[in-house]
Amino acid sequence: MNHYFATCPRGLEALLAEDLVQAGGKEVATVPGGASCSGGIDTGYRINLESRIATRVLWRVARGAYRNEADIYRLAHDIDWTRLFSVDRSIRVYVTAIRSPLKSIEFITLKVKDAVCDRFRADTGRRPSVNTKNPEVRIHLFITADQATLYLDTSGEPLYVRGHKLAKVGAPLKENLAAGILRLSGWQPGTALLDPMCGSGTFLLEAAQMALDDAPGLSREPGDFGFEHLKSFDAGLWRTLQRAAAERRREARALPLYGSDIDADAVARTRQNLAGAGLDDLVTLERADLLSRTAPAPAGVLVANPPYGERLGSEEELAAFYPALGNALKQHFAGWSCWFLSADTRLPKLIRLQTSRKIPLFNGALECRLYNIEIVAGGNRRERGTEGG
């Protein structure tokens, strides 16, 4: 039985736990920023292949108490690395510390790298090469105040790198955060979905793949996953899981998915990214200003990642934009459930509409809130000066 730890954007841990259970994980438990489980090698493969929420999947190979750098070196040196991967594979070591008394992350990283190379040299007479840009094997050390855990990364590049994004914007939304927001919103395939500030189309790409039951890991090229470079790699099992996921994919046809942006370049980027994923015929795109456009259906879900001060737009511009946005929603989107991801805590007050939910999420290191506003004709305008719920 293997032990896995999957990371995710903070705030999506419960959704990640659902993915681990769906992949066959047992003893699932969440912590801030991730979830752990036990399972067979197929469980690790399925999380990588199927999870829309995970950032990466780590396989635990050692754990122990420590007091100093020498203890961590011994923990890493005691592992039979030749059983796990070939000396011909390139490596890189990553270290994450929480409340650790050790002073230098760089020195600990060096000690783990030395321990791995020293053990290989003792067992084979050779040592693996280090590749800091594109390693075949990623070794992760996680240390707390008194515990050290070593993992092998089974994912390689982060799992939010789906392989579809050909054209990007300056402040892109990670794909797994977008997928999590769609799930938190309660949107279901078949329900109208609109992203009126589509940027590079991340929400629309994720929604289309969800509607088609298209496993996100299917778009990766052979060799892109970390587990493919390990000695435990079962190519037959992996092909079987890939084939089952591909056969489950629904036939593509037009979907009630709509995107728009005031910026023509953003619409062009979204169209290019949808085409790169083979999804351009399924989504309706147009250039439009959210403040004047109408709803594409009588009811549905609106999701948006509007500009905010940390990312784009000045505070003065946003202070004028939010009341206008509230008016536009009230006039054009009665019957819609609207969701906005923002780090600007002024949004609920300035938009002047009742917020029914406020979910803490992190967009990278930036603390945000996912605000929900249910647009009911004539019934959701707040009294001026009162706070949203």
Secondary structure, 3 states (H helix, E strand, C coil): CEEEEEECCCCCHHHHHHHHHHCCCEEEEEECCEEEEEECHHHHHHHHHHCCCCCEEEEEEEEEECCCHHHHHHHHHCCCHHHCCCCCCCEEEEEEECCCCCCCHHHHHHHHHHHHHHHHHHHHCCCCCECCCCCCEEEEEEECCCEEEEEEECCCCCCCCCCCCCCCCCCCCCHHHHHHHHHHHCCCCCCCEEECCCCCCHHHHHHHHHHCCCCHHHHCCCCCCHHHHCCCCCHHHHHHHHHHHHHHCCCCCCCCEEEEECCHHHHHHHHHHHHHCCCCCCEEEEECCCCCCCCCCCCEEEEECCCCCCCCCCHHHHHHHHHHHHHHHHHHCCCEEEEEEECCCCHHHHHCECCCEEEEEEECCEEEEEEEEECCCCCCECCCCCCCC
